[in-house]
Amino acid sequence: MTAKHTPGPWAHHNTPTPFIYVNAGGLPICQIYTSTAHGQSMGEQFANAHLIAAAPELLEALREIFHDVKQGAIPNDDDEWWKKASTAIAKATGGQT
């Protein structure tokens, strides 16, 4: 399946502004406002930036595992795992698995 999102890799960059920027090959993906006024620590905001930047690779890895389980290459004894994986893929792709 062809991805509709900006292809990875994505990276986050610190700037002297109050934002952390996530981009891909110079293309902006998002910016995270780094104020602690709303109760999030700087550490939590940087962790969010890491997670956002990893999204394309996480989706690709989950899709590969999902495919292998579907093909029987990896045993699937856990229906709960299957539901979580398919729900996460659908959420990340706007409903496509």
Secondary structure, DSSP 8 states (H G I E B T S, - for coil): ----S--S--EEEE-SSSEEEEEETTEEEEEEE--STTS--HHHHHHHHHHHHHHHHHHHHHHHHHHHHHHTSS----HHHHHHHHHHHHHHHTS--
